[in-house]
């Protein structure tokens, strides 16, 4: 007798039921939508939802509803015409402080969302969207590194009491002019000992009126700088885009100095540029406590070591020397100060930043420190704004609190900017293109058609060639597709055209295991075994062959995923998951159906195979 214990039937039914639940959202499609976020990623005010509702009502634009999420408001509309009208109206009402982006919102019903079920994320070739190729300006990154060397050398020489004529950089070199041979020898010893100046190769210049040193940045340091700048820019872009709420962005390195940015579902190129161009940096600078900012503003005589800023409508002098920059921040969170109960931001610095901050705060207890927000807008415009000024109450280093904020909302906004990070080097758009939703819809239609045709041909062949057993294989193949879609949805995989190719290939390969099993059953019948014994032998003896074939294919798929790029990875993921689900449905699924149909019979004279 061929029978499964009851728990196996329950397990199979449970797996299929879970698969159906998580595959269903893919049938409901999307709603055209408009997404509203802050241009800087700030938290949205509570009244923003009312403003949006009033704007759409005044323009007589019907909408399905609004959803207030994490730092974004999503407005669902019934068609693309209303979507475009709503986008124009909201952008006009809300102004430049907000990003109004076209979006496609999943139409999954609430009872499925309660299970955490969501549809497959479609890639740029299926959903449409914008594609940018960003060029990282490595020359500026090197220049910034040389500026840091200059600042650190000046600080080290002043701290050691060594008088210098000048410290500057020309091309790829740092030039240091000193007053005497003894000063040069002492300066060389201090610079070589300073860990923050590692990577600078010093060489003495011929003596003249001054005694000079020339510092050349080592090639290994430049290569490390280039890699670090590129990695940090990728991280910063990803954080910034994620904070702005763009769904499933693709941000990855291409070559030695380029970054690919894909924003699926975003059709407005201008607004997409705002999102990309909104990356910002923050700098901590000391407030000039010696000179009066009002006097400097009125007379126009600004001290050589200070710069003029504005804070809350009043002039403010800040020291030129940088304490800590945004690329040295590794964490930030908003909250309340336990001692005073006032809003604050808790900041964590890396090792170099912590050392610099500790040195500064030891010498400046009671003085003020400012946070400068710097935004590099598309087109090259650079905007600098002081967003916080706080007193240094005690020395601190790696972890500290920024206080003096007006509200917890301001604290959360500042923490958001800090978390978003800084660009280690400027970037510009080298190439851009928009993939229209109509092209994506055409790709989806063709992919869907190929899956249906392949699926139908396999169903017909199996039903004709293997009769009842072929029908069992067809049912298992349908369950395999359901489970594959469910797994892709649960894992949050992005479906692209190569991914659809993987699904089509899986449809063909899914019945391989059944073919091996059924042919083995036929062979056992030809050898004179009984139908029940043939069924048992067919499944038992074919298993090792099935396992070998699928494991070797899994190894190939793993290699494709490991060494392939985006499209190849998508193909490898769908192929791997398809192999796993097909083994489950082909072996356990069809065996359960065969056992239910034939297993309960005392005598079986003939198998329909």
N, C-alpha and C positions, 0 to 999 in steps of 0.2 A: 504493500500500500504506500502511496506517495501522499503524505499529508504534512502540513506545517503545524507546529504548535500555535495556539491561539495568540500568544504574545507577538509572533512574527507578523501575523495578519494585522494586528493592532498597530505595530510599528510602521508597517508599510502605509496603512491608511493615514496614520498621523503625519508621516513625512509628506505624503501627497496633499493632505489638507493644509499643512503649513505652506507648501509650495503654491497652492492655489491662492491662498490669502496674499502672499507677497508678490505673486505674479499679476493679480487682478488690477493693481493701479495702472498697469501699462495699457489697459483698455479704455481708460477714461480721458486720455488726451490732456490738453493744456488750455488755459484761458489766456487770451492777450491781457497783459497787465502793464502797469506803470509802477516803477519802484522809486521811492523818494528817500534819499539819504543826505546827510550833511556833507558839504564839499570837503570838509576836513576830517570827516569821520566822527564828529562830535555826537553826543547823545541828542536825540530829537526832543524838543519841548513837548509837553503833554498836549498843548493846544494845537499841535500840527495836524492832528487827525480832523479836528473841527474845521480848520482852515481849508483842508483839502476837500472835505464834504461841501462846504459853502461854495468853494470855487467851481466845483463840478456842477452843483445845483444852479448857480448863477449862469453858467454857460450852457445849461440844459443838456448835459452829457450824462446819459444813463450809465450806471455802473452796478456791478453785482455785489460789491462790498469792499470794505477796507480792512486790512489786517496790520496791526502794530506789532512788529517783531523786534529783534535785537538791532537797535539803531537804524531801523528802516520802517517805512510804511509801504505796504503793497496794495495797490488798487486794482481789483479784478474788473475787466470789462468784457462785453459780449462779442465784440468784433474789432478788427484792426483799425477801421476808420475811427471808431470811438477812442481807441488807444492813442492814435496820433493826435486827435483833437485834445484829449486829456493831457497828453505830454506837453503840448504847446501852451495850454491854459495854465497848467501848474508851474511851468518854468517861468512864465511871465509874472505870475503872482508871487512865487517864492523867491525869485531873484537868484543872483550868483552864489548865494550862501548855501544852496542846495543843489544836488545832482538829481535830475529827473531822467531816469533811464528806461527805455523800452525793455520789457521783460516778458517771459512766458512762464506763467504760474501753473503748477500742477493742479488738475481738477479732481484729485483723489478725494472721495467722500470721507467725512469725519470718522465713520466707524472703522475704516481701514487705517486712517492716520493714527487712531488710538492704538493699533498694533505696531506702530512704527513703520508701516508699509508705505513705500514711495516708489514711483516709477523709475525706470532706467534713465540715467542722465545721458543725454545725447551729445555727441561731440560736435565740433565746429562744422564738419562736413555734412552733418545731418540736421542740426538745429539752426545753422546760420550763426552769425556773430561777427566779431572783428578780430583781426590778426595783426599783431605788431611785431616787427623785428627791431629790437632796441640795440643801439651801438653804445658801448661803454667808453667814455673818454678817459683812456688810460694816461694820456699826457697830463691831464688835470689831476688825476690821482697821484701821479708821481710828484707834481708840483706841490700838492697838499702835503705829501709826506716830507718834502724838503722844507716846507713852511714849519712843520712840527719840529724838525731837527733844529731849525733856526731858533724857534721859541725856546726849546729845551736847552740849547747851548747858551743862549743869553741868560736864562734863569740860573743855570749851573755856574756860569762865570760870576754873576752877581752874588750868588750865595757864597762863593769862595772868596769874594772880595778882589777879584781880578778885573782890572780896568781894561776895556777893549775899545778899539777905534770903531769897528763895525763888524756885524755878523749878518751876512746876506747869502742868497743863493743865486747862482748864474748857471743857466742851462741845467746840467745834471750834477753840479758841484755846489758845496757849501763853502763859502770863503770867510775866513776869520782873520781879522787884522788886529794885532796886539802891539803894545808899546815897547816891549823889551824882550830880549832873548829868554830871560827868566820867566816872564809871563807866558811866553809861548810854550815853554817846557811844562809849566804847571798846568796850563790849559789842556795840553795834549794828554797829560796824565789823568786829569779829571774826566775828559770826554771818553777816553778809553775805558775808564772804570765805570762810567754811567751805563747801566743796563738798558735804559730807555733809548740810548744812542747806539745800540748794537746794530751792526750792518753798515756802519760808516767807516770807510778806510781813509785814515788821515795821512797827509803828506806835507812836509815842510816846503814852503815857498822860499825862493831866494830873498835874502834880507835886503831891504831898501830903506825908505823912510819909516816903514812899519815892518813888523815881523809877522809873517802870515802863515796860515795853515789852510790847506785845501782838503775838503772831505768829499770823497766819491762814494756814492751808494753802491754797495756790492751787487753784482748781478743776481745772486741768490735772493737778496732782499727785495729786488725789483720784481722777480718772478713770484715771490711769496706775496708781495703787495698786490700784484695783478690778480692772483687767485683769490686772495682774501676779499679784494674789492668786488670781484665778480660774484662770489658766493654771498657776500653781504647784500649786494644789490638785489640778488634773486630773493633772498629772505625778506628784505624790506618790501619789495614789490608784492610778494605773496601776502605778507602781513597786511599791507595797506589795502590791497584789493579785497582780502577776506574781511577786513574791518568795515569796508564799504558795502559788504553784503552781496557782491557779485557771485552768482552761483557757479560752482565748479570751474574756476579759472585754471588755465594751463600756463605755468611759468617755468621755463627750463632753459638751461645753458645750450648755446649752439656755437661751437668753435671756441676760440680763445678769448674773445671779447664781445660776444653778442648774446642777447637773451631773447627768447621767443615768448611773447605774451598773447594768449588767446582768451577771449572773453565770450563764451557761448551765450547766445540769446540776446546780446547787446547789439543793436542795429545802428545806433546813432554814433557815428565816428567822432563827432565833436565832443560829445559827452564822454566817450571812452577815453579820449585824449585827456580830458579833465581828470578822470580817475587815475590814469597812468602818471600824469604830470603833477598830481597832488602829493607825491612823495615828499617828505619833509625831513629836516634835521633840527636838532635842538642843541644849543650850546649853553654851558654855564659860565658866566663871566662875573668878575668882581665889579662892584659899584665903586666909582671914583669918589672916595669920601673926603678927599683933600680939596678938590676944586668945586666951585659952585656951578651947577648946570645952567641956572638962569642967567648968570653973568656971562658964561661962555656962549650961550645962545644969543644974547643981546649984542655982545662985542664981536662975535664971530671968531674969537680966539679959543680954539679947542686945543687942549694939551696934546702934545705929540704922541703920548702913550695912551690916549683915550679916544673914544668915539661917541658921537652924539646919537641918542635914541629918544623916543617918546614913550611915556608910560602913563596911562590914564589921563592923557591930555597934557601932561607936564613933561618938560625936558629932563633927560636922565643921561649922565655920563657913565659909560662903562669902560673898563680897562680893555685894551686891545689884546692883551695876553689871554689866551684861552685856558680855562681851568680843565673842563671836561667837555667832550663833544658827544653827540648822540650815538656814534658808533661804539662808544665804550659802555653804553647802558645795556644791561642784560635782563632787566625786569623792572616793572612798575605796577603799582596798584593803588587805587584810591581808597580812602577811609577817613576815620576820625582820630585825631590825636588823643591818646589816653589821658594825658595830663590836663590839657585845656579843653578838650571836647570839640575843637575846631576842625574843619576839613583839612586834610593833608594828603600828600602823595608819597608813598614809600617807594624808594628807588634803590636798585642794586646795581653796582658797577663791576666791571671786570678788574683784573689785577692791576693793570696800568692806571686805569681811571681811579681806582681806590687809593693808590699811592699818591697821585697828584692831588686828589681831593683832601686827603689827610694832611699833606704838607700845607695846602692853602688854609684850611680851617684852623690849624694850630696857630697860625700867625694872624688870623683875622676874626677871632671871637668877638662878637658885638657888632661887626661890620655886616654889610648887606651883600647878598649875592643874587644875581638876576638870571632868569631863564629866557633865552632868546629863541624864538621860533623862526626858522628860515624855510621859506617855501620857494622852490624853483618851478615857476610856471611854464607851460608850453610857450615856445617862442623866445625863451631865454630870460624872461623877466624874473628878477630875484627880489623877494619881499622879506624883510626882516622886521620882526615885531617882538617887543618884550611882553611876555605873557605872565610873568610872575617875578616878584621881588620879595625876598625873605631875609630875616636876620639869621646870622650864624650864632647859635646859642652855646655850642660846645664843639670841640673837635670831633670829626667823624670821617669815615673812609668808605668802606665797601657798601654799607647800608646807611641810609639817612632818610630824613623826612623833609619834604618841601611844604612849608606852612604859609600863612598869609593869604590863603584863598578865601573867596567870598562864600562859596557854597559847596556842597558835596557834588553837585553837578559839574562845577568848574574843576574840582579835584578829579572826577571821573574823566573829564575831557582831557585834562593834562596827562593823566595816566595813559589814555588812549594814544595820544601823540607820542609819548615816550615808548610805548610798546611797539608802535608802528615803526620805530627805528629811523635810522639815517642812511642816506645813500653815501657809500664810501667813495663814489666817483660819479660825476654827472653822466646822464644818459640822454641820447637823442633818438628819435624815431628814424631808422634807416629805410624801412619799408613798411607799408601798411596796405591792408585790403579788407574789404567787407564781403562776407559770404551771405548772400541773401536767403531769407527763409524759403523762398520758392525753390531755389536750387536744393536746399536741404530737404524739402518736402519731396522733390523728385528723386533724390537719392534714397529716401526712406521707402518710397513707392517701389522703386526698382529692387531694393534689398528685400522688402517684404514679398514681392512677386517671386524672387528667386527662391526664398525659403519655402513658399507655398508650392511652387512647381516641384522642387526637389522632394518636399515632404509627400506630395500627392503621388509622384512616380514611385517612391519607395513603398508607400502604402499599397498601391495597386500590385506591384510586383510581388510583395510578400504575401498578400492575400491570395493571389493566383497560384503562386509556386508552392506555398506551404499550407494553404487552406486554413483550417481552424487554428493551427499553430501560428500561421502568418497573421491572423487576426489578433492573436494574443500579442505578437510582436508589434503590431500597429498600435494597440492600446498602450504598450510600454513606450513606444516611440513618442506618442502624444504626451504621456506623463513626463518623459525625458525633457521635452521642450519646455513644459511648464516648470519643472524643477530648475532647468538651466536659467530661464528668465528670472525665477525667484531668487536664485543664488546671486546673479549679477545685480539685481536690485538691492538685495540685502547687503552686499559688499560695497555698494555705492560705485560700482564700476561705470566708466564712461563708454558708451557704445558708439563705435565709429564704423565706417564702411569695412575696414579689415575685420572688425569684430563680427559684423554680419557674415563675412566670408567664413569666419570660424564656425558660426552657427550652421551655415549651409553644409560645411564639411562634416560637422558633428552629426547632422541628420543622416548623412550617408554612412558614416562610421558606426552610428549607434546600433544598427542592425547586424554588424559584423559578428558580435558575440552570439546573437540568436542564430545566425547562419551556421556558425561552428557547432552550436548545441544541437540544432535541428538535423544537421548532416550526420552528427554522431549518433543521434537517435535512429536515423534511417539505417545507418551501418549496423547498429545493434539489432534492428529488426531483420535485416538481411541475413544476419548470422544466426537467426532462429530464436532469439531471446523473446520473452513475453513483452507485451506493450509496457506494463508497469516497470519491469526490470530495465527495459530500453530507456524509458524516461529517466529513471534514476541514474543509469550509467551515462546517459548523454550529458546530464548536468554535471555529474561528478568528474568525468574524465575530460570534459572540454574546459574545465575551469583553469587548469594550469596553462593551457595554450592561450586562453583569453587574457589571463593575467600577464603573461609574457608580452603579448602584443601591445596591450594598453600601457604597461610600464615603460616599454621602450618609447612609445609615442609621448608619454608624459615627460620622459627625460629630454626628448627633443624640444617639447614645448617649454620646459624649464630653461633650456639653453637659449631659446629664442627670447624669453622674457628677461633673462639675465643680461644678454648682450645687445638686445634690440632696442630701437628707439620707440617713440610713441605709438605709431600705427602697428609695428611688429609686436609690441607688448600687448596691444589690444587683441590681436589675433591669438597670441599665446594664451592669454587669460581665458578667452571663450573656448578655445580648444581644450585646455586643461580641465576646466569645469565641465565641459561636455563629456569628456572621457569618464570623469568620476560619476556623473549622473547616469550616463549610459550603462556603466557597469552595474549600478544599483538597480535600474529598471530592467535591464536585459537579463540579469541573473536572478535577482530576488523577485522582481515584479512578474516576469513571465512564469517563473516557477510557481508563484502563488496562484496565478490564474490556471495553469495546467493542473495543479493539485486540486483546486476547487472543482474543475470540470471532470477530471479523470480519477482523482485520488480517492474519492468516496465510493467508487464502483468496486464491487467484489471481483467482477470479471470484465475485462476489456478485450474484445475480440480484435479490434482494429483501431489504429490511430489515423486521424485525418491529417496526415502530413506528407 
